[in-house]
Amino acid sequence: FQSFQNVGKEKNFVFLSKKIEPSSVLETAPLFDGLKKELAWNKFSGPTFTESYCWPPVAWGCDVVAISHQGNDPLLYLPPVLTLLQLKSDYRALPNMGGVSLILCPGWKKAQLVFDLLKTYGKGCRCLHPMLIILGQNKEAASQVEIRGCKIVVTTPYNLLRLLEHNTGLLCRLCHLVLDEMELLFSDTTEQVFTILDCYKKATAQAQGNPPHQIIAVGTQWNKHITPLIKEFMNDPYIVITVIEEAAIFGNVQQVVQPCMNSNRTAELLKILDFTQRNLQKVLVFTDTVTDVEMIHKALKSNSVVSLKKHKESKCNAGCVLERWRKMHSSGTAAVLVLTDDCLQSLGITDATCVIHFSFPSPGVFGQRLQSLSDSFCTGIKDSAGDQEHTKAKSVILLTENSSCHAPGVLRYLKHAEAEIPEELHDLTARVQASEEDEKFSRPLCAFLKTFGICRNRTECPDRHQINFSIDTAQNITDEMIETPERVTILPLFIVHATNYFGRIVKKQKDQYTVLAKEMSDYFKVPGHRISANTVEKSVFYGLCEGAVYHRVQVVETPAKDEENVCKVTVKYIDEGRTSQVNSDQLLHLPAKFQSLPPQAVEIVVCRVKPIDDEAEWNPKVTHHISHKIKGKLHHAKVVQTLGKTVWVDPMVGVTNLPMMKMWINEYNVRSEILSTGLATDNPEHVGEIQKLCRQVPVLDHAEKLEHFTKEDTAGLEEASSPQDTSIQENSAESCNSSVTPPSSKPSIISRMQTKAEDSTVHQQKGCHPQIKWFQDNVTVTLKVQILRAADSICEFSREKVAFSAYSEGKLYVADLELYQPVIAEKSTCVIKDTEAVILLVKEKKGAWCKLLKNKNVHVSLDFERWEESEDERPFTVG
């Protein structure tokens, strides 16, 4: 059974695989009374059109697939699921009569939204005890989760699989599985979702008695994985689709894109119609102007193609055209109607077998045009979107050089319809997207690009993804603020999220802002100096008192004043980076002498870490933990890149000053603190992506200035591992694929270099020096040689030298290092790992080395995640 219905004045469309009587009134909806009262109390205005068709089959306990513009709204399924969970009789065969619903969401943010709705609408439910499970990668957390007494669990695919490693009992009680925003679940976590479905299927087969089992999948778009979902895991589901474009994909409408020149469209149309004439098709030719309709009709007539025409200026009314359309086909000839889009609704044609888009379709009219094919939609589940055996209807799009306006939207649709896409459409879309990116040139630089090095949805993102010199370099951080980029002191004051903050760079000797803050405090302590601003103007600097602290603020927004001549204004704290709303009468006149120092707030981004599970945003738990840890506390950091007033740092270490001992103690590494939450993972491409972005700026960045500040003859710095840095806690158990190289028993490195030098196909050896990072304690020095999958490695030790060589991906890498201090060669070792070689040198004399090598080597640098600083802060040598 199939049903296509235009309901009410809005002409809503619905495709149904089986008949459903819609439940359009809350009072008669198949929900229990307590829930109806709760919905009414919260001013619920539904059920909506889609809900009226989805609620009945869900409440009957049937499998359901629903696709709607509203498909991301949990209320599409929550009320009837909550109703089912109140029916005790259905769950008697289960342990403790406890049926469980599991809602899988595409990310933590959606899961939180669903959980909040459950708390709101579940108040009238008995013993619901909903649980939100976001575990992260800490295995202890998964083993401690107790779901006893819980009737509904909300989580994500990754988190559920972590839970199932320790607790498979959930699946034994699982009666209702919901896939929320299934198109995102299937596109982003395909493997994980099908693993869960397989586990659920096995658990269902082994269930005792006959408990209910139901799968509900809702979303906004069709996805190719819905077909195996229906075929392999569902039992004769109700399919509800209220988006005509998505129903066309399910109905297996063949989408064809025909590239041609705009001047050649009519000739191309005649070729297409030649085929349809032979197959007695019912053809609609759509265009957007009356002129085109007349021109096409005339061309068809001159080529002996019988056709009808309809546009708003036509003398023949809709009924007359419709009658002639039906007679043409019944007489055994092909039916061709040329029309403008505004005539389709009055004609109400749904039995066409082919539509030709003579004018390129906009998103608004594309669905209307496809609806004219709806009687020809296939209703059975096919093997693929291009299954020709089940194809009854065809949609042909003429793509010309003038089709750029709507090309990206049509391309996105054709991709998820799995249609064949010509290269011309890809090229046209790329040009449109480049033009759209140029239109964003005055927008802020994308926050995702800055924070993670990548924006995963550039086409939808409203912000720009390229450098705008006038914006990004309008306010540069002065060289005085970053005297030595390898070591700056940072004071984070406003925490945006786990890796993005605003704060100040604090100078060690005579910090300018500290001096200014004291002068402002002394000045405003005098009552006569606290003069309220008579007028409040946008972009002007003012003073603002908060408790005993005086701030410099800049007005960024001024709404209309109220009756008392006082208004709320939005101000930015120019030395902290935060914004706030204050009363206009709180603003104080700020003397010019306090405005001469440039705004001190800088944006700080911690590099090389991102949320787990490909999440787009940080979980609030991580942000709260980091905010509590770092806000208002001094940190030392290495600046790896700057752009305008943004600094990227790696590492950033919390420090404590011990003035009596003239030392700074490292308390924690911020990146390691983030990783320790279990909700973060490594982001190795971050720095490289940011540096690639910033190469558009024709200035020398601070990373390139590093060599200028780190003179070879300066004294070094005693190194110490951060006690919180989990990334350095390596031991023998970690390296199951490792091999230990004792003092060399292989051919010497010198002989290898000589042999290699004789090979004329190989570049000079200096081009194959590996990158090396080093750190130390009082007894040993550790060198980390960055080399992937090292093969045929040799490491030779002597009292004052270490020589390493290995092959990686066809290249020979050689490092010949003359050490600053002697080592015990017999006790030194080299461990080869998948991504690096770790060389451990045992010092002949205990104590700190001020540098590693006698001579500077640009390929050797200090491992900044493992340093500790003394009070005198002597610059250290990187090589």
Secondary structure, DSSP 8 states (H G I E B T S, - for coil): --EEEEETTTTEEEEESS-------GGGSSS-HHHHHHHHHTT-----HHHHHHHHHHHTT--EEEE-TTTT-GGGTHHHHHHHHT-GGGGTTSGGG--EEEEE-SSHHHHHHHHHHHHHHTTTSSS---EE---TT-HHHHHT---TT--EEEE-HHHHHHHHTT-THHHHHEEEEEETTHHHHHHHSHHHHHHHHHHHHHHHHT-SS----EEEEEESS--TTHHHIIIII-SS-EEEE--HHHHHHHTT-EEEEEE--GGGHHHHHHHHHHHHHHTT-EEEEEES-HHHHHHHHHHHHHTT---EEE-TT-SS-HHHHHHHHHHHHHTTS-EEEEEEGGGHHHHT----SEEEESS---HHHHHHHHHTTGGG---S--SSTT-GGG---EEEEEE-TT-GGGHHHHHHHHHHTT----HHHHHHHHHHHHHHHHHTTTS-B-HHHHHHS--TTTTT-SSB-S--HHHHTSS---TTT-S-TTSEEEEEEEEEETTEEEEEEE-SSS-HHHHHHHHHHHHHTSGGG--B-SS--TT-EEEEEETTEEEEEEEEE-----TTS--EEEEEETTT--EEEEEGGG-B---GGGTSS----EEEEE-SEEEGGG-SS--HHHHHHHHHHHTT--EEEEEEEEETTEEEEEEEEEEEEETTTTEEEEEEEHHHHHHHTSSEEE-TTHHHHHHHHHTTS-S--TTTTHHHHS-TTS----B---TT-GGG---GGG-TT-EEE-S--SS-HHHHHHHHHH-TTS--GGGG--EEEEEE-SSEEEEEEE-SS-EEEEEEE-SSEEEEEEEETTEEEEEEEEBSS-B-GGG-EEEE-SSEEEEEEEBSS-S--S-SBSS--TTEEE-GGGB--BTT-------
